[in-house]
Amino acid sequence: MKLSIVIPVYNEAATISQIVDLVRSVDVGMEKEILLVDDCSRDGTREVLEKMAKESPDLQVRFHEANQGKGAALRTG
């Protein structure tokens, strides 16, 4: 069994790497997949997430082309 963790993201370029590292560090007793949904950030978050996804097979990234809000980002995940 795998635990899916959905993280809505908006303008988190400066902190998203640390957030993902913290989520990874938690032992939940099963395999985890982390899904990051960028809600049309304007601070370079998209580029940070694209780089992270290339380097980490446990990350999945989705992008909204227009800001839709936290609820929409969670539903996308």
N, CA, C, O and CB atoms as a CASP TS submission, in Angstrom:
PFRMAT TS
TARGET T0000
AUTHOR 0000-0000-0000
METHOD Language model
MODEL 1
PARENT N/A
ATOM      1  N   MET     1       0.842  -1.167   0.000  1.00  0.00           N
ATOM      2  CA  MET     1       0.000   0.000   0.000  1.00  0.00           C
ATOM      3  C   MET     1       0.897   1.242   0.000  1.00  0.00           C
ATOM      4  O   MET     1       2.002   1.219   0.542  1.00  0.00           O
ATOM      5  CB  MET     1      -0.963  -0.009   1.219  1.00  0.00           C
ATOM      6  N   LYS     2       0.410   2.320  -0.611  1.00  0.00           N
ATOM      7  CA  LYS     2       1.167   3.557  -0.722  1.00  0.00           C
ATOM      8  C   LYS     2       0.325   4.715  -0.203  1.00  0.00           C
ATOM      9  O   LYS     2      -0.869   4.800  -0.487  1.00  0.00           O
ATOM     10  CB  LYS     2       1.602   3.808  -2.184  1.00  0.00           C
ATOM     11  N   LEU     3       0.948   5.600   0.554  1.00  0.00           N
ATOM     12  CA  LEU     3       0.284   6.795   1.053  1.00  0.00           C
ATOM     13  C   LEU     3       0.541   7.939   0.082  1.00  0.00           C
ATOM     14  O   LEU     3       1.693   8.261  -0.210  1.00  0.00           O
ATOM     15  CB  LEU     3       0.778   7.157   2.483  1.00  0.00           C
ATOM     16  N   SER     4      -0.526   8.552  -0.419  1.00  0.00           N
ATOM     17  CA  SER     4      -0.406   9.708  -1.306  1.00  0.00           C
ATOM     18  C   SER     4      -0.577  10.984  -0.491  1.00  0.00           C
ATOM     19  O   SER     4      -1.548  11.139   0.249  1.00  0.00           O
ATOM     20  CB  SER     4      -1.453   9.644  -2.456  1.00  0.00           C
ATOM     21  N   ILE     5       0.374  11.885  -0.638  1.00  0.00           N
ATOM     22  CA  ILE     5       0.351  13.152   0.085  1.00  0.00           C
ATOM     23  C   ILE     5       0.242  14.268  -0.943  1.00  0.00           C
ATOM     24  O   ILE     5       1.137  14.446  -1.770  1.00  0.00           O
ATOM     25  CB  ILE     5       1.628  13.328   0.986  1.00  0.00           C
ATOM     26  N   VAL     6      -0.854  15.019  -0.892  1.00  0.00           N
ATOM     27  CA  VAL     6      -1.092  16.111  -1.832  1.00  0.00           C
ATOM     28  C   VAL     6      -0.762  17.427  -1.135  1.00  0.00           C
ATOM     29  O   VAL     6      -1.286  17.724  -0.061  1.00  0.00           O
ATOM     30  CB  VAL     6      -2.570  16.105  -2.349  1.00  0.00           C
ATOM     31  N   ILE     7       0.110  18.204  -1.758  1.00  0.00           N
ATOM     32  CA  ILE     7       0.509  19.493  -1.195  1.00  0.00           C
ATOM     33  C   ILE     7       0.169  20.591  -2.198  1.00  0.00           C
ATOM     34  O   ILE     7       0.801  20.685  -3.250  1.00  0.00           O
ATOM     35  CB  ILE     7       2.032  19.511  -0.843  1.00  0.00           C
ATOM     36  N   PRO     8      -0.831  21.426  -1.877  1.00  0.00           N
ATOM     37  CA  PRO     8      -1.104  22.574  -2.741  1.00  0.00           C
ATOM     38  C   PRO     8      -0.004  23.621  -2.538  1.00  0.00           C
ATOM     39  O   PRO     8       0.427  23.875  -1.413  1.00  0.00           O
ATOM     40  CB  PRO     8      -2.518  23.182  -2.440  1.00  0.00           C
ATOM     41  N   VAL     9       0.438  24.218  -3.635  1.00  0.00           N
ATOM     42  CA  VAL     9       1.579  25.129  -3.577  1.00  0.00           C
ATOM     43  C   VAL     9       1.228  26.438  -4.279  1.00  0.00           C
ATOM     44  O   VAL     9       0.695  26.433  -5.389  1.00  0.00           O
ATOM     45  CB  VAL     9       2.835  24.484  -4.221  1.00  0.00           C
ATOM     46  N   TYR    10       1.531  27.563  -3.620  1.00  0.00           N
ATOM     47  CA  TYR    10       1.373  28.873  -4.257  1.00  0.00           C
ATOM     48  C   TYR    10       2.465  29.805  -3.735  1.00  0.00           C
ATOM     49  O   TYR    10       2.513  30.113  -2.544  1.00  0.00           O
ATOM     50  CB  TYR    10      -0.051  29.470  -3.981  1.00  0.00           C
ATOM     51  N   ASN    11       3.325  30.243  -4.621  1.00  0.00           N
ATOM     52  CA  ASN    11       4.428  31.155  -4.285  1.00  0.00           C
ATOM     53  C   ASN    11       5.270  30.642  -3.115  1.00  0.00           C
ATOM     54  O   ASN    11       5.452  31.332  -2.112  1.00  0.00           O
ATOM     55  CB  ASN    11       3.877  32.538  -3.948  1.00  0.00           C
ATOM     56  N   GLU    12       5.774  29.428  -3.264  1.00  0.00           N
ATOM     57  CA  GLU    12       6.579  28.792  -2.218  1.00  0.00           C
ATOM     58  C   GLU    12       7.992  28.473  -2.704  1.00  0.00           C
ATOM     59  O   GLU    12       8.610  27.534  -2.201  1.00  0.00           O
ATOM     60  CB  GLU    12       5.898  27.516  -1.736  1.00  0.00           C
ATOM     61  N   ALA    13       8.517  29.232  -3.669  1.00  0.00           N
ATOM     62  CA  ALA    13       9.842  28.938  -4.220  1.00  0.00           C
ATOM     63  C   ALA    13      10.910  28.870  -3.128  1.00  0.00           C
ATOM     64  O   ALA    13      11.809  28.031  -3.190  1.00  0.00           O
ATOM     65  CB  ALA    13      10.226  29.994  -5.254  1.00  0.00           C
ATOM     66  N   ALA    14      10.816  29.733  -2.146  1.00  0.00           N
ATOM     67  CA  ALA    14      11.837  29.808  -1.096  1.00  0.00           C
ATOM     68  C   ALA    14      11.735  28.682  -0.074  1.00  0.00           C
ATOM     69  O   ALA    14      12.710  28.400   0.622  1.00  0.00           O
ATOM     70  CB  ALA    14      11.738  31.129  -0.387  1.00  0.00           C
ATOM     71  N   THR    15      10.567  28.029   0.034  1.00  0.00           N
ATOM     72  CA  THR    15      10.375  27.064   1.124  1.00  0.00           C
ATOM     73  C   THR    15       9.997  25.655   0.685  1.00  0.00           C
ATOM     74  O   THR    15      10.044  24.741   1.508  1.00  0.00           O
ATOM     75  CB  THR    15       9.328  27.568   2.036  1.00  0.00           C
ATOM     76  N   ILE    16       9.625  25.440  -0.567  1.00  0.00           N
ATOM     77  CA  ILE    16       9.063  24.144  -0.949  1.00  0.00           C
ATOM     78  C   ILE    16      10.052  22.990  -0.778  1.00  0.00           C
ATOM     79  O   ILE    16       9.636  21.885  -0.429  1.00  0.00           O
ATOM     80  CB  ILE    16       8.594  24.196  -2.383  1.00  0.00           C
ATOM     81  N   SER    17      11.327  23.208  -1.010  1.00  0.00           N
ATOM     82  CA  SER    17      12.309  22.131  -0.817  1.00  0.00           C
ATOM     83  C   SER    17      12.341  21.675   0.633  1.00  0.00           C
ATOM     84  O   SER    17      12.394  20.477   0.908  1.00  0.00           O
ATOM     85  CB  SER    17      13.708  22.592  -1.250  1.00  0.00           C
ATOM     86  N   GLN    18      12.308  22.626   1.561  1.00  0.00           N
ATOM     87  CA  GLN    18      12.318  22.275   2.983  1.00  0.00           C
ATOM     88  C   GLN    18      11.035  21.557   3.381  1.00  0.00           C
ATOM     89  O   GLN    18      11.068  20.620   4.178  1.00  0.00           O
ATOM     90  CB  GLN    18      12.504  23.530   3.842  1.00  0.00           C
ATOM     91  N   ILE    19       9.913  21.989   2.834  1.00  0.00           N
ATOM     92  CA  ILE    19       8.634  21.342   3.135  1.00  0.00           C
ATOM     93  C   ILE    19       8.660  19.888   2.682  1.00  0.00           C
ATOM     94  O   ILE    19       8.263  18.992   3.428  1.00  0.00           O
ATOM     95  CB  ILE    19       7.468  22.093   2.458  1.00  0.00           C
ATOM     96  N   VAL    20       9.126  19.658   1.461  1.00  0.00           N
ATOM     97  CA  VAL    20       9.185  18.291   0.937  1.00  0.00           C
ATOM     98  C   VAL    20      10.150  17.451   1.769  1.00  0.00           C
ATOM     99  O   VAL    20       9.849  16.295   2.069  1.00  0.00           O
ATOM    100  CB  VAL    20       9.617  18.292  -0.549  1.00  0.00           C
ATOM    101  N   ASP    21      11.288  17.998   2.145  1.00  0.00           N
ATOM    102  CA  ASP    21      12.232  17.261   2.993  1.00  0.00           C
ATOM    103  C   ASP    21      11.596  16.873   4.323  1.00  0.00           C
ATOM    104  O   ASP    21      11.805  15.759   4.802  1.00  0.00           O
ATOM    105  CB  ASP    21      13.491  18.097   3.241  1.00  0.00           C
ATOM    106  N   LEU    22      10.824  17.775   4.925  1.00  0.00           N
ATOM    107  CA  LEU    22      10.145  17.460   6.188  1.00  0.00           C
ATOM    108  C   LEU    22       9.119  16.343   6.002  1.00  0.00           C
ATOM    109  O   LEU    22       9.028  15.444   6.837  1.00  0.00           O
ATOM    110  CB  LEU    22       9.457  18.713   6.752  1.00  0.00           C
ATOM    111  N   VAL    23       8.358  16.392   4.929  1.00  0.00           N
ATOM    112  CA  VAL    23       7.366  15.344   4.658  1.00  0.00           C
ATOM    113  C   VAL    23       8.070  14.009   4.454  1.00  0.00           C
ATOM    114  O   VAL    23       7.622  12.983   4.967  1.00  0.00           O
ATOM    115  CB  VAL    23       6.508  15.699   3.413  1.00  0.00           C
ATOM    116  N   ARG    24       9.155  14.018   3.718  1.00  0.00           N
ATOM    117  CA  ARG    24       9.912  12.778   3.487  1.00  0.00           C
ATOM    118  C   ARG    24      10.465  12.198   4.786  1.00  0.00           C
ATOM    119  O   ARG    24      10.564  10.979   4.923  1.00  0.00           O
ATOM    120  CB  ARG    24      11.059  13.034   2.510  1.00  0.00           C
ATOM    121  N   SER    25      10.825  13.052   5.735  1.00  0.00           N
ATOM    122  CA  SER    25      11.470  12.587   6.964  1.00  0.00           C
ATOM    123  C   SER    25      10.515  11.883   7.929  1.00  0.00           C
ATOM    124  O   SER    25      10.963  11.213   8.859  1.00  0.00           O
ATOM    125  CB  SER    25      12.112  13.750   7.663  1.00  0.00           C
ATOM    126  N   VAL    26       9.220  12.026   7.721  1.00  0.00           N
ATOM    127  CA  VAL    26       8.242  11.410   8.621  1.00  0.00           C
ATOM    128  C   VAL    26       8.063   9.941   8.248  1.00  0.00           C
ATOM    129  O   VAL    26       7.733   9.615   7.108  1.00  0.00           O
ATOM    130  CB  VAL    26       6.879  12.161   8.560  1.00  0.00           C
ATOM    131  N   ASP    27       8.283   9.064   9.216  1.00  0.00           N
ATOM    132  CA  ASP    27       8.101   7.629   8.990  1.00  0.00           C
ATOM    133  C   ASP    27       6.637   7.279   9.214  1.00  0.00           C
ATOM    134  O   ASP    27       6.127   7.387  10.329  1.00  0.00           O
ATOM    135  CB  ASP    27       9.022   6.786   9.927  1.00  0.00           C
ATOM    136  N   VAL    28       5.966   6.860   8.146  1.00  0.00           N
ATOM    137  CA  VAL    28       4.555   6.492   8.252  1.00  0.00           C
ATOM    138  C   VAL    28       4.355   4.980   8.123  1.00  0.00           C
ATOM    139  O   VAL    28       3.224   4.496   8.106  1.00  0.00           O
ATOM    140  CB  VAL    28       3.740   7.218   7.181  1.00  0.00           C
ATOM    141  N   GLY    29       5.452   4.250   8.034  1.00  0.00           N
ATOM    142  CA  GLY    29       5.363   2.801   7.991  1.00  0.00           C
ATOM    143  C   GLY    29       4.939   2.229   6.652  1.00  0.00           C
ATOM    144  O   GLY    29       4.596   1.050   6.562  1.00  0.00           O
ATOM    145  N   MET    30       4.957   3.045   5.616  1.00  0.00           N
ATOM    146  CA  MET    30       4.624   2.560   4.276  1.00  0.00           C
ATOM    147  C   MET    30       5.264   3.488   3.252  1.00  0.00           C
ATOM    148  O   MET    30       5.763   4.563   3.584  1.00  0.00           O
ATOM    149  CB  MET    30       3.074   2.483   4.068  1.00  0.00           C
ATOM    150  N   GLU    31       5.238   3.049   2.012  1.00  0.00           N
ATOM    151  CA  GLU    31       5.770   3.872   0.928  1.00  0.00           C
ATOM    152  C   GLU    31       4.914   5.126   0.749  1.00  0.00           C
ATOM    153  O   GLU    31       3.696   5.091   0.920  1.00  0.00           O
ATOM    154  CB  GLU    31       5.830   3.065  -0.391  1.00  0.00           C
ATOM    155  N   LYS    32       5.573   6.230   0.402  1.00  0.00           N
ATOM    156  CA  LYS    32       4.866   7.499   0.196  1.00  0.00           C
ATOM    157  C   LYS    32       5.072   7.970  -1.233  1.00  0.00           C
ATOM    158  O   LYS    32       6.111   7.718  -1.843  1.00  0.00           O
ATOM    159  CB  LYS    32       5.355   8.578   1.198  1.00  0.00           C
ATOM    160  N   GLU    33       4.061   8.660  -1.759  1.00  0.00           N
ATOM    161  CA  GLU    33       4.232   9.436  -2.979  1.00  0.00           C
ATOM    162  C   GLU    33       3.778  10.846  -2.644  1.00  0.00           C
ATOM    163  O   GLU    33       2.792  11.044  -1.934  1.00  0.00           O
ATOM    164  CB  GLU    33       3.422   8.826  -4.199  1.00  0.00           C
ATOM    165  N   ILE    34       4.502  11.810  -3.160  1.00  0.00           N
ATOM    166  CA  ILE    34       4.197  13.206  -2.866  1.00  0.00           C
ATOM    167  C   ILE    34       3.759  13.872  -4.159  1.00  0.00           C
ATOM    168  O   ILE    34       4.480  13.858  -5.156  1.00  0.00           O
ATOM    169  CB  ILE    34       5.426  13.944  -2.239  1.00  0.00           C
ATOM    170  N   LEU    35       2.574  14.453  -4.128  1.00  0.00           N
ATOM    171  CA  LEU    35       2.024  15.151  -5.285  1.00  0.00           C
ATOM    172  C   LEU    35       1.935  16.636  -4.959  1.00  0.00           C
ATOM    173  O   LEU    35       1.223  17.041  -4.040  1.00  0.00           O
ATOM    174  CB  LEU    35       0.626  14.580  -5.677  1.00  0.00           C
ATOM    175  N   LEU    36       2.658  17.432  -5.714  1.00  0.00           N
ATOM    176  CA  LEU    36       2.676  18.883  -5.529  1.00  0.00           C
ATOM    177  C   LEU    36       1.849  19.516  -6.634  1.00  0.00           C
ATOM    178  O   LEU    36       2.065  19.239  -7.814  1.00  0.00           O
ATOM    179  CB  LEU    36       4.135  19.441  -5.531  1.00  0.00           C
ATOM    180  N   VAL    37       0.902  20.369  -6.255  1.00  0.00           N
ATOM    181  CA  VAL    37       0.045  21.046  -7.233  1.00  0.00           C
ATOM    182  C   VAL    37       0.297  22.543  -7.125  1.00  0.00           C
ATOM    183  O   VAL    37      -0.074  23.182  -6.140  1.00  0.00           O
ATOM    184  CB  VAL    37      -1.474  20.711  -7.000  1.00  0.00           C
ATOM    185  N   ASP    38       0.934  23.091  -8.157  1.00  0.00           N
ATOM    186  CA  ASP    38       1.222  24.522  -8.188  1.00  0.00           C
ATOM    187  C   ASP    38       0.027  25.266  -8.756  1.00  0.00           C
ATOM    188  O   ASP    38      -0.423  24.988  -9.867  1.00  0.00           O
ATOM    189  CB  ASP    38       2.492  24.817  -9.019  1.00  0.00           C
ATOM    190  N   ASP    39      -0.479  26.212  -7.982  1.00  0.00           N
ATOM    191  CA  ASP    39      -1.681  26.961  -8.363  1.00  0.00           C
ATOM    192  C   ASP    39      -1.317  28.292  -9.022  1.00  0.00           C
ATOM    193  O   ASP    39      -1.736  29.361  -8.579  1.00  0.00           O
ATOM    194  CB  ASP    39      -2.569  27.210  -7.131  1.00  0.00           C
ATOM    195  N   CYS    40      -0.524  28.198 -10.095  1.00  0.00           N
ATOM    196  CA  CYS    40      -0.139  29.366 -10.908  1.00  0.00           C
ATOM    197  C   CYS    40       0.704  30.364 -10.111  1.00  0.00           C
ATOM    198  O   CYS    40       0.436  31.565 -10.114  1.00  0.00           O
ATOM    199  CB  CYS    40      -1.393  30.068 -11.450  1.00  0.00           C
ATOM    200  N   SER    41       1.726  29.844  -9.431  1.00  0.00           N
ATOM    201  CA  SER    41       2.639  30.717  -8.682  1.00  0.00           C
ATOM    202  C   SER    41       3.332  31.697  -9.612  1.00  0.00           C
ATOM    203  O   SER    41       3.504  31.436 -10.803  1.00  0.00           O
ATOM    204  CB  SER    41       3.682  29.885  -7.923  1.00  0.00           C
ATOM    205  N   ARG    42       3.729  32.833  -9.042  1.00  0.00           N
ATOM    206  CA  ARG    42       4.370  33.888  -9.832  1.00  0.00           C
ATOM    207  C   ARG    42       5.784  34.220  -9.338  1.00  0.00           C
ATOM    208  O   ARG    42       6.364  35.227  -9.744  1.00  0.00           O
ATOM    209  CB  ARG    42       3.513  35.144  -9.803  1.00  0.00           C
ATOM    210  N   ASP    43       6.329  33.381  -8.472  1.00  0.00           N
ATOM    211  CA  ASP    43       7.630  33.697  -7.865  1.00  0.00           C
ATOM    212  C   ASP    43       8.748  32.737  -8.259  1.00  0.00           C
ATOM    213  O   ASP    43       9.796  32.719  -7.613  1.00  0.00           O
ATOM    214  CB  ASP    43       7.497  33.701  -6.374  1.00  0.00           C
ATOM    215  N   GLY    44       8.547  31.944  -9.302  1.00  0.00           N
ATOM    216  CA  GLY    44       9.560  30.979  -9.712  1.00  0.00           C
ATOM    217  C   GLY    44       9.341  29.590  -9.145  1.00  0.00           C
ATOM    218  O   GLY    44      10.175  28.705  -9.338  1.00  0.00           O
ATOM    219  N   THR    45       8.240  29.385  -8.453  1.00  0.00           N
ATOM    220  CA  THR    45       7.939  28.070  -7.879  1.00  0.00           C
ATOM    221  C   THR    45       7.879  26.999  -8.961  1.00  0.00           C
ATOM    222  O   THR    45       8.377  25.891  -8.760  1.00  0.00           O
ATOM    223  CB  THR    45       6.613  28.111  -7.110  1.00  0.00           C
ATOM    224  N   ARG    46       7.284  27.312 -10.092  1.00  0.00           N
ATOM    225  CA  ARG    46       7.157  26.338 -11.178  1.00  0.00           C
ATOM    226  C   ARG    46       8.526  25.776 -11.569  1.00  0.00           C
ATOM    227  O   ARG    46       8.680  24.564 -11.716  1.00  0.00           O
ATOM    228  CB  ARG    46       6.477  26.984 -12.404  1.00  0.00           C
ATOM    229  N   GLU    47       9.503  26.640 -11.736  1.00  0.00           N
ATOM    230  CA  GLU    47      10.841  26.197 -12.125  1.00  0.00           C
ATOM    231  C   GLU    47      11.478  25.341 -11.031  1.00  0.00           C
ATOM    232  O   GLU    47      12.139  24.345 -11.325  1.00  0.00           O
ATOM    233  CB  GLU    47      11.733  27.404 -12.435  1.00  0.00           C
ATOM    234  N   VAL    48      11.281  25.724  -9.785  1.00  0.00           N
ATOM    235  CA  VAL    48      11.807  24.935  -8.662  1.00  0.00           C
ATOM    236  C   VAL    48      11.175  23.545  -8.667  1.00  0.00           C
ATOM    237  O   VAL    48      11.878  22.547  -8.510  1.00  0.00           O
ATOM    238  CB  VAL    48      11.537  25.650  -7.305  1.00  0.00           C
ATOM    239  N   LEU    49       9.857  23.470  -8.846  1.00  0.00           N
ATOM    240  CA  LEU    49       9.162  22.183  -8.848  1.00  0.00           C
ATOM    241  C   LEU    49       9.587  21.314 -10.026  1.00  0.00           C
ATOM    242  O   LEU    49       9.760  20.106  -9.869  1.00  0.00           O
ATOM    243  CB  LEU    49       7.655  22.398  -8.882  1.00  0.00           C
ATOM    244  N   GLU    50       9.757  21.909 -11.193  1.00  0.00           N
ATOM    245  CA  GLU    50      10.205  21.137 -12.358  1.00  0.00           C
ATOM    246  C   GLU    50      11.570  20.512 -12.100  1.00  0.00           C
ATOM    247  O   GLU    50      11.795  19.351 -12.442  1.00  0.00           O
ATOM    248  CB  GLU    50      10.261  22.030 -13.609  1.00  0.00           C
ATOM    249  N   LYS    51      12.477  21.271 -11.503  1.00  0.00           N
ATOM    250  CA  LYS    51      13.806  20.751 -11.178  1.00  0.00           C
ATOM    251  C   LYS    51      13.716  19.635 -10.140  1.00  0.00           C
ATOM    252  O   LYS    51      14.366  18.599 -10.281  1.00  0.00           O
ATOM    253  CB  LYS    51      14.712  21.881 -10.664  1.00  0.00           C
ATOM    254  N   MET    52      12.914  19.846  -9.099  1.00  0.00           N
ATOM    255  CA  MET    52      12.759  18.830  -8.061  1.00  0.00           C
ATOM    256  C   MET    52      12.197  17.537  -8.643  1.00  0.00           C
ATOM    257  O   MET    52      12.658  16.451  -8.291  1.00  0.00           O
ATOM    258  CB  MET    52      11.848  19.344  -6.943  1.00  0.00           C
ATOM    259  N   ALA    53      11.214  17.640  -9.525  1.00  0.00           N
ATOM    260  CA  ALA    53      10.579  16.454 -10.109  1.00  0.00           C
ATOM    261  C   ALA    53      11.566  15.662 -10.960  1.00  0.00           C
ATOM    262  O   ALA    53      11.517  14.432 -10.971  1.00  0.00           O
ATOM    263  CB  ALA    53       9.366  16.858 -10.956  1.00  0.00           C
ATOM    264  N   LYS    54      12.453  16.340 -11.666  1.00  0.00           N
ATOM    265  CA  LYS    54      13.461  15.652 -12.484  1.00  0.00           C
ATOM    266  C   LYS    54      14.438  14.872 -11.618  1.00  0.00           C
ATOM    267  O   LYS    54      14.927  13.816 -12.020  1.00  0.00           O
ATOM    268  CB  LYS    54      14.224  16.657 -13.350  1.00  0.00           C
ATOM    269  N   GLU    55      14.722  15.392 -10.434  1.00  0.00           N
ATOM    270  CA  GLU    55      15.708  14.787  -9.541  1.00  0.00           C
ATOM    271  C   GLU    55      15.116  13.738  -8.601  1.00  0.00           C
ATOM    272  O   GLU    55      15.864  12.967  -7.999  1.00  0.00           O
ATOM    273  CB  GLU    55      16.373  15.857  -8.730  1.00  0.00           C
ATOM    274  N   SER    56      13.793  13.694  -8.464  1.00  0.00           N
ATOM    275  CA  SER    56      13.164  12.838  -7.452  1.00  0.00           C
ATOM    276  C   SER    56      11.988  12.069  -8.032  1.00  0.00           C
ATOM    277  O   SER    56      10.931  12.653  -8.269  1.00  0.00           O
ATOM    278  CB  SER    56      12.700  13.674  -6.260  1.00  0.00           C
ATOM    279  N   PRO    57      12.150  10.775  -8.264  1.00  0.00           N
ATOM    280  CA  PRO    57      11.059   9.992  -8.845  1.00  0.00           C
ATOM    281  C   PRO    57       9.844   9.828  -7.931  1.00  0.00           C
ATOM    282  O   PRO    57       8.774   9.443  -8.405  1.00  0.00           O
ATOM    283  CB  PRO    57      11.569   8.643  -9.220  1.00  0.00           C
ATOM    284  N   ASP    58       9.984  10.109  -6.636  1.00  0.00           N
ATOM    285  CA  ASP    58       8.838   9.980  -5.728  1.00  0.00           C
ATOM    286  C   ASP    58       7.930  11.205  -5.773  1.00  0.00           C
ATOM    287  O   ASP    58       6.872  11.211  -5.143  1.00  0.00           O
ATOM    288  CB  ASP    58       9.323   9.753  -4.302  1.00  0.00           C
ATOM    289  N   LEU    59       8.326  12.240  -6.506  1.00  0.00           N
ATOM    290  CA  LEU    59       7.514  13.454  -6.619  1.00  0.00           C
ATOM    291  C   LEU    59       6.737  13.464  -7.927  1.00  0.00           C
ATOM    292  O   LEU    59       7.261  13.116  -8.985  1.00  0.00           O
ATOM    293  CB  LEU    59       8.398  14.707  -6.522  1.00  0.00           C
ATOM    294  N   GLN    60       5.490  13.866  -7.831  1.00  0.00           N
ATOM    295  CA  GLN    60       4.687  14.143  -9.011  1.00  0.00           C
ATOM    296  C   GLN    60       4.271  15.602  -8.911  1.00  0.00           C
ATOM    297  O   GLN    60       3.941  16.091  -7.831  1.00  0.00           O
ATOM    298  CB  GLN    60       3.437  13.177  -9.119  1.00  0.00           C
ATOM    299  N   VAL    61       4.287  16.289 -10.038  1.00  0.00           N
ATOM    300  CA  VAL    61       3.972  17.712 -10.036  1.00  0.00           C
ATOM    301  C   VAL    61       2.899  17.993 -11.075  1.00  0.00           C
ATOM    302  O   VAL    61       2.958  17.498 -12.201  1.00  0.00           O
ATOM    303  CB  VAL    61       5.235  18.561 -10.312  1.00  0.00           C
ATOM    304  N   ARG    62       1.919  18.794 -10.681  1.00  0.00           N
ATOM    305  CA  ARG    62       0.868  19.263 -11.590  1.00  0.00           C
ATOM    306  C   ARG    62       0.863  20.784 -11.525  1.00  0.00           C
ATOM    307  O   ARG    62       1.214  21.374 -10.504  1.00  0.00           O
ATOM    308  CB  ARG    62      -0.551  18.665 -11.212  1.00  0.00           C
ATOM    309  N   PHE    63       0.462  21.410 -12.624  1.00  0.00           N
ATOM    310  CA  PHE    63       0.448  22.868 -12.688  1.00  0.00           C
ATOM    311  C   PHE    63      -0.904  23.370 -13.142  1.00  0.00           C
ATOM    312  O   PHE    63      -1.456  22.885 -14.129  1.00  0.00           O
ATOM    313  CB  PHE    63       1.539  23.378 -13.623  1.00  0.00           C
ATOM    314  N   HIS    64      -1.438  24.343 -12.421  1.00  0.00           N
ATOM    315  CA  HIS    64      -2.617  25.077 -12.886  1.00  0.00           C
ATOM    316  C   HIS    64      -2.114  26.252 -13.720  1.00  0.00           C
ATOM    317  O   HIS    64      -1.154  26.923 -13.341  1.00  0.00           O
ATOM    318  CB  HIS    64      -3.521  25.568 -11.678  1.00  0.00           C
ATOM    319  N   GLU    65      -2.756  26.494 -14.839  1.00  0.00           N
ATOM    320  CA  GLU    65      -2.366  27.610 -15.700  1.00  0.00           C
ATOM    321  C   GLU    65      -3.036  28.917 -15.273  1.00  0.00           C
ATOM    322  O   GLU    65      -2.677  29.987 -15.765  1.00  0.00           O
ATOM    323  CB  GLU    65      -2.714  27.297 -17.153  1.00  0.00           C
ATOM    324  N   ALA    66      -4.001  28.836 -14.368  1.00  0.00           N
ATOM    325  CA  ALA    66      -4.634  30.013 -13.767  1.00  0.00           C
ATOM    326  C   ALA    66      -4.844  29.710 -12.289  1.00  0.00           C
ATOM    327  O   ALA    66      -5.083  28.561 -11.917  1.00  0.00           O
ATOM    328  CB  ALA    66      -6.001  30.373 -14.480  1.00  0.00           C
ATOM    329  N   ASN    67      -4.758  30.730 -11.450  1.00  0.00           N
ATOM    330  CA  ASN    67      -4.958  30.535 -10.024  1.00  0.00           C
ATOM    331  C   ASN    67      -6.411  30.151  -9.767  1.00  0.00           C
ATOM    332  O   ASN    67      -7.335  30.870 -10.147  1.00  0.00           O
ATOM    333  CB  ASN    67      -4.578  31.810  -9.233  1.00  0.00           C
ATOM    334  N   GLN    68      -6.596  28.991  -9.108  1.00  0.00           N
ATOM    335  CA  GLN    68      -7.937  28.468  -8.862  1.00  0.00           C
ATOM    336  C   GLN    68      -8.242  28.292  -7.382  1.00  0.00           C
ATOM    337  O   GLN    68      -9.377  27.986  -7.017  1.00  0.00           O
ATOM    338  CB  GLN    68      -8.108  27.153  -9.567  1.00  0.00           C
ATOM    339  N   GLY    69      -7.258  28.479  -6.539  1.00  0.00           N
ATOM    340  CA  GLY    69      -7.476  28.351  -5.105  1.00  0.00           C
ATOM    341  C   GLY    69      -7.040  27.005  -4.551  1.00  0.00           C
ATOM    342  O   GLY    69      -6.804  26.045  -5.286  1.00  0.00           O
ATOM    343  N   LYS    70      -6.941  26.971  -3.229  1.00  0.00           N
ATOM    344  CA  LYS    70      -6.454  25.783  -2.521  1.00  0.00           C
ATOM    345  C   LYS    70      -7.330  24.559  -2.762  1.00  0.00           C
ATOM    346  O   LYS    70      -6.814  23.464  -2.986  1.00  0.00           O
ATOM    347  CB  LYS    70      -6.375  26.064  -1.034  1.00  0.00           C
ATOM    348  N   GLY    71      -8.654  24.734  -2.719  1.00  0.00           N
ATOM    349  CA  GLY    71      -9.561  23.601  -2.920  1.00  0.00           C
ATOM    350  C   GLY    71      -9.374  22.961  -4.278  1.00  0.00           C
ATOM    351  O   GLY    71      -9.357  21.735  -4.391  1.00  0.00           O
ATOM    352  N   ALA    72      -9.235  23.772  -5.303  1.00  0.00           N
ATOM    353  CA  ALA    72      -9.026  23.243  -6.653  1.00  0.00           C
ATOM    354  C   ALA    72      -7.693  22.510  -6.738  1.00  0.00           C
ATOM    355  O   ALA    72      -7.596  21.468  -7.388  1.00  0.00           O
ATOM    356  CB  ALA    72      -9.077  24.378  -7.695  1.00  0.00           C
ATOM    357  N   ALA    73      -6.672  23.046  -6.089  1.00  0.00           N
ATOM    358  CA  ALA    73      -5.370  22.381  -6.094  1.00  0.00           C
ATOM    359  C   ALA    73      -5.453  21.020  -5.406  1.00  0.00           C
ATOM    360  O   ALA    73      -4.855  20.051  -5.875  1.00  0.00           O
ATOM    361  CB  ALA    73      -4.315  23.261  -5.403  1.00  0.00           C
ATOM    362  N   LEU    74      -6.184  20.942  -4.309  1.00  0.00           N
ATOM    363  CA  LEU    74      -6.357  19.654  -3.626  1.00  0.00           C
ATOM    364  C   LEU    74      -7.126  18.669  -4.498  1.00  0.00           C
ATOM    365  O   LEU    74      -6.776  17.490  -4.553  1.00  0.00           O
ATOM    366  CB  LEU    74      -7.087  19.850  -2.288  1.00  0.00           C
ATOM    367  N   ARG    75      -8.161  19.134  -5.175  1.00  0.00           N
ATOM    368  CA  ARG    75      -8.928  18.246  -6.060  1.00  0.00           C
ATOM    369  C   ARG    75      -8.085  17.770  -7.244  1.00  0.00           C
ATOM    370  O   ARG    75      -8.231  16.632  -7.691  1.00  0.00           O
ATOM    371  CB  ARG    75     -10.186  18.963  -6.573  1.00  0.00           C
ATOM    372  N   THR    76      -7.215  18.623  -7.745  1.00  0.00           N
ATOM    373  CA  THR    76      -6.321  18.216  -8.832  1.00  0.00           C
ATOM    374  C   THR    76      -5.425  17.076  -8.378  1.00  0.00           C
ATOM    375  O   THR    76      -5.120  16.162  -9.143  1.00  0.00           O
ATOM    376  CB  THR    76      -5.467  19.405  -9.313  1.00  0.00           C
ATOM    377  N   GLY    77      -5.010  17.145  -7.119  1.00  0.00           N
ATOM    378  CA  GLY    77      -4.142  16.106  -6.575  1.00  0.00           C
ATOM    379  C   GLY    77      -4.877  14.827  -6.383  1.00  0.00           C
ATOM    380  O   GLY    77      -4.294  13.842  -5.930  1.00  0.00           O
TER
END
